[in-house]
């Protein structure tokens, strides 16, 4: 029993240490500036219509379905 507790503590400490190292590595990657100048195109401001049109494909499925059926068999004449 004591051995299992010791192993759980060791795994928890190793996990916490790994998480801290992972966070530091991601933080330093985000802070590094990308070298060189970025080319920019400058134009005059104009008024125009902005159209945001997108096409999607897929299948629509209802949340609920039900079947409509009569309680008595037969055909309706009128």
Legacy VTK file of the C-alpha trace (Angstrom):
# vtk DataFile Version 3.0
C-alpha trace
ASCII
DATASET POLYDATA
POINTS 78 float
0.000 0.000 0.000
2.793 2.434 0.878
4.562 1.590 -2.379
1.457 2.503 -4.392
1.131 5.855 -2.603
4.804 6.639 -3.228
4.396 5.831 -6.939
1.279 8.018 -7.185
3.130 10.939 -5.573
6.095 10.467 -7.932
3.777 10.370 -10.970
1.912 13.468 -9.790
5.156 15.411 -9.311
6.451 14.274 -12.712
3.168 15.289 -14.362
3.202 18.713 -12.727
6.822 19.270 -13.741
6.071 18.239 -17.319
3.074 20.580 -17.448
5.186 23.501 -16.230
7.904 22.814 -18.817
5.273 22.544 -21.570
3.769 25.893 -20.548
7.155 27.621 -20.549
8.042 26.247 -24.000
4.762 27.457 -25.493
5.152 30.847 -23.840
8.618 31.399 -25.309
7.436 30.373 -28.802
4.573 32.888 -28.658
6.833 35.736 -27.486
9.467 35.329 -30.204
9.087 38.059 -32.840
9.277 36.930 -36.435
12.309 38.440 -38.081
12.293 40.874 -40.970
9.920 43.530 -42.178
6.438 42.668 -43.393
5.521 44.067 -46.818
2.393 46.258 -46.740
0.232 47.594 -49.580
-1.376 50.993 -48.922
-4.460 52.141 -50.853
-7.003 54.937 -50.551
-10.202 54.326 -48.584
-13.254 53.636 -50.770
-16.901 52.844 -50.035
-18.104 49.425 -51.218
-20.542 46.652 -50.368
-19.085 43.763 -48.422
-20.560 40.401 -49.315
-19.790 37.433 -47.129
-21.110 34.457 -49.081
-20.149 30.920 -48.141
-21.241 27.546 -49.476
-21.613 24.562 -47.171
-22.468 20.949 -47.809
-23.989 18.545 -45.344
-27.102 16.811 -44.115
-29.793 18.322 -41.918
-31.293 16.013 -39.327
-34.285 16.949 -37.125
-34.096 16.791 -33.357
-37.324 14.808 -33.170
-39.297 12.631 -35.597
-42.751 11.082 -35.456
-44.926 8.932 -37.693
-48.454 10.045 -38.589
-50.812 7.082 -39.027
-54.581 6.567 -38.680
-56.079 4.561 -35.834
-58.409 2.684 -38.205
-57.405 1.111 -41.498
-58.999 2.115 -44.789
-59.116 4.905 -47.355
-60.762 8.314 -47.070
-63.272 8.913 -49.863
-64.205 12.507 -49.038
LINES 1 79
78 0 1 2 3 4 5 6 7 8 9 10 11 12 13 14 15 16 17 18 19 20 21 22 23 24 25 26 27 28 29 30 31 32 33 34 35 36 37 38 39 40 41 42 43 44 45 46 47 48 49 50 51 52 53 54 55 56 57 58 59 60 61 62 63 64 65 66 67 68 69 70 71 72 73 74 75 76 77
